[in-house]
Amino acid sequence: MAEMTNISAKKPNKFVMWLQSVGNSVVRFFKSIGDFFVGIWQIMRHGNWKTRLSFLIMGFGCFMYGQALRGSLYLLLEIGFILYMIFFGSTYLGKFGTLGTEKQGPIFNDDGLQIGTSAGDNSLLILLFGIITILFIVVFAALYVKQLKNAFSNQEISELGLPIEHTKDDVRQMLNKNFHVTLLALPTLGIVCFTIIPLIFMILIAFTNYDKNHLTPAQLFTWVGFDNFKSLFASTGTSSMGATFWRLLGWTLLWAVLSTVTTYIGGMVLAILINKKGVRFKKVFRSFFVITIAVPQFVSLLVVSKFFSTEGGLINQILMSWGWIDKNIRWLEDVTLARTMVVVINMWIGIPYSMLITSGILMNIPEDLYESARIDGAGPITQFFKITLPYMLFVTGPYLLTQFIGNINNFNVIFLLTGGGPTSPDLMAPAGKTDLLVTWLYDITVSGNYMDYKTGSVIGILVFIVCAVLSLAVYSRTSSVKNEEDFQ
């Protein structure tokens, strides 16, 4: 017993290991910064005149050693950067800290008549082009340092009497060894322009007071720091924004768990039944379920919402004609029924996807495992929990995690079925009892009565944090990661 106690005492604490990892990362970060400046100083100290002129004229060290293509690109970048900053970037960068101070206003002549409107500042454009300018500066700085290292490397190679790569070598590498870089250059630029910049823009909106009162250029908005986050979490009262956020967060996580588990288990059971020996017309059964995937989801959801509407809904009419009910059932207007219905209808939409995925996995489980289990006396239930389910979870672990995160942001099912309703006095308008955080975010940003972009951005950031934390926490604990060697 004493020996076991000593062993457990020697076992490293996970929290301590995490702190050590964070500390090492911080040390490496500051060390890399120090190494960077030391490297620049070494280039300045030991570089010859060709290398030192590269500090002023980008690409000079490349030109002098026969690398005309590299030198031309670096020089064009420097000229373009200087012109951009003089005629465009410096204006927006200078106003980035305030997001503009001059409002648009009327211009009058000597007789007091309005003859026009002053240009003024546009906070939205200042924020957007300020971000672009900062990114441009970062990219320019990285390439500036790269060309310095390139010039110093050419100097060292020349001093050793070794051949230096020339323009022909650069072109040959771009078409052979580094062809992947050539191909990915344009897609990467597209990602930066249409994904990274808009993402940064929307994140920064959370730190401003941008809302429906600041939509026109005449109404400037400004930085407010973390005030929007404080107002969200500091809200008190049963129908405050803070209380609404926590209630919708709880329902969002519950919805994500229920919708993921039900569709996964349902798809697995359906796949097992179809693939069971003795079942005929397997391809026909699979085709029936695939049809639900072929039909656009928004069409199916809109049709189903009409079926279950309280007044004039097909389901209520059928039940009433059969004498099963004497008044309309409020399928999508009662809180409990509405939440149950969205989970059930989501099963109808999601089970075919899970069925297709699990069918392929079932066909690849070695039959020898089941044969050995039957010889040992294991029944169907034992075989399922000891063989089928572990194998399924191992293969589909990452898929389950992806589906769970997707259900947190499952906009279509909620919006097209219930519109987030029914409303409740304990929720701040326009939130409803079936609203997810993503549908609530849509309501408070798109609705003409709200257009609260700053709060919408805050909610978007919080949703991202929730998804990121859950993804990192769950993925490291899936059998696909922990027990990879068991299924080799």
Secondary structure, DSSP 8 states (H G I E B T S, - for coil): -HHHHHHHHHS--HHHHHHHHHHHHHHHHHHHHHHHHHHHHHHHHH--HHHHHTTTSTTHHHHTTT-HHHHHHHHHHHHHHHHHIIIIIHHHHHTTTTT------EEE-TTS-EEEE-----HHHHHHHHHHHHHHHHHHHHHHHHHHHHHHHHHHHHHTT-----HHHHHHHHHTTTHHHHHHHHHHHHHIIIIIHHHHHHHHHTTB--SGGG-STTS---B-TTHHHHHHHH--STTSHHHHHHHHHHHHHHHHHHHHHHHHHHHHHHHHHHHSTT---HHHHHHHHHHHHHS-HHHHHHHHHHHT-TTT-HHHHHHHHTTS-SS---TTTSHHHHHHHHHHHHHHHHHHHHHHHHHHHHTTS-HHHHHHHHHTT--HHHHIIIIIHHHHHHHHHHHHHHHHHHHHT-HHHHHHHTTT--B-TTS-TT-BTT--HHHHHHHHHHSTTT--HHHHHHHHHHHHHHHHHHHHHHHTTSHHHHTGGGG-
